[in-house]
Amino acid sequence: MNIAIVGGTGREGKGIAIRWARAGHDVVIGSRDGERASAAALVLGETAGRAIAGAANEAAVARAEVVLLAVPYAAHAETLRGLAGALSGRVLIDITVPLVPPKVRVVQLPAGRSAAEEAQAIVGPSVRVVAGLHHVGAAELADPAHQFDSDVLVCGDDADAKALAIRLIADLGLRALDAGPLANAVALESLTPVLLHLNKTYTAAGAGLRITGLPTG
Ligand SMILES: NC(=O)c1ccc[n+]([C@@H]2O[C@H](COP(=O)([O-])OP(=O)(O)OC[C@H]3O[C@@H](n4cnc5c(N)ncnc54)[C@H](OP(=O)(O)O)[C@@H]3O)[C@@H](O)[C@H]2O)c1
């Protein structure tokens, strides 16, 4: 599948790009600076063992069926407003956690309830927004040897888009679970500051979530 990662030069996007490329997907990472994206893509492609492309964010989105948004919350609305036209008709996987530095271990909900709902409001109904991957750390994603024992909760209003996102997240090496409509993103995004608090309290780096009691184990 053709996948673009907006903000793919960053911490979270890089590991995702490598893992999707290794799973056989055609990945293009996007950046505000196309040259920066191309340079980063070259290195990521060497690590992945499969070419990864780089382009300016809008050009990256234009060649993709699925777009993953991986920019800080402070850049979320502005980035989406700039890409709204290019995103039309695509599935958008939004992994944004609305952290408000420096208090990143405290839940601070945005005006639009959740970043994902804000995204849907900005890009409009022609884009099917799915939210997930809020609880998966960049370091673990970037380590190709790391095997996850945590789950990814995925929410969205379009059943087909959500099912597609769940399959793509499985390709990253994670069990992804249907966590309901996009309105539930507020719960998912709220848990990340809690995990960051747990990391600090218990001197850990990779606190994650595991759902028990499901037939799939
Ligand atoms: N890091 C994690 O462990 C983690 C875990 C779960 C979820 N997330 C979520 O994933 C998203 C990305 O996190 P990250 O840690 O990868 O972020 P990051 O490394 O700080 O930034 C990612 C990319 O976003 C672009 N960017 C930065 N500031 C921007 C701005 N003001 N305007 C437009 N683009 C900007 C940059 O790309 P260019 O400069 O090349 O354009 C940067 O490489 C966040 O929303 C975060 O909540 C992160």
The ligand as a Gaussian input file, in Angstrom:
#p B3LYP/6-31G(d) Opt

LIG

0 1
 N        7.472000      10.253000      20.476000
 C        6.684000       9.311000      20.963000
 O        7.143000       8.388000      21.681000
 C        5.188000       9.325000      20.647000
 C        4.383000       8.265000      21.075000
 C        3.021000       8.262000      20.741000
 C        2.482000       9.308000      20.006000
 N        3.293000      10.340000      19.629000
 C        2.706000      11.444000      18.885000
 O        3.316000      11.452000      17.600000
 C        3.436000      12.786000      17.132000
 C        4.870000      13.020000      16.706000
 O        5.702000      12.848000      17.825000
 P        7.285000      12.915000      17.645000
 O        7.859000      12.638000      18.976000
 O        7.689000      12.089000      16.485000
 O        7.448000      14.463000      17.291000
 P        8.755000      15.252000      16.786000
 O        9.869000      14.303000      16.525000
 O        8.990000      16.365000      17.759000
 O        8.242000      15.940000      15.443000
 C        7.864000      15.172000      14.318000
 C        7.999000      15.993000      13.073000
 O        7.009000      17.003000      13.077000
 C        7.490000      18.100000      12.304000
 N        7.276000      19.321000      13.059000
 C        7.839000      19.684000      14.209000
 N        7.425000      20.904000      14.595000
 C        6.577000      21.313000      13.642000
 C        5.836000      22.502000      13.437000
 N        5.862000      23.505000      14.330000
 N        5.061000      22.591000      12.329000
 C        5.015000      21.589000      11.437000
 N        5.729000      20.434000      11.568000
 C        6.484000      20.311000      12.657000
 C        8.969000      17.907000      12.089000
 O        9.172000      17.546000      10.727000
 P        9.808000      18.572000       9.665000
 O       10.598000      19.600000      10.456000
 O       10.698000      17.699000       8.855000
 O        8.659000      19.143000       8.947000
 C        9.315000      16.750000      12.988000
 O       10.348000      15.932000      12.497000
 C        2.998000      13.705000      18.270000
 O        1.714000      14.195000      18.035000
 C        3.006000      12.807000      19.487000
 O        2.016000      13.155000      20.436000
 C        4.627000      10.366000      19.918000

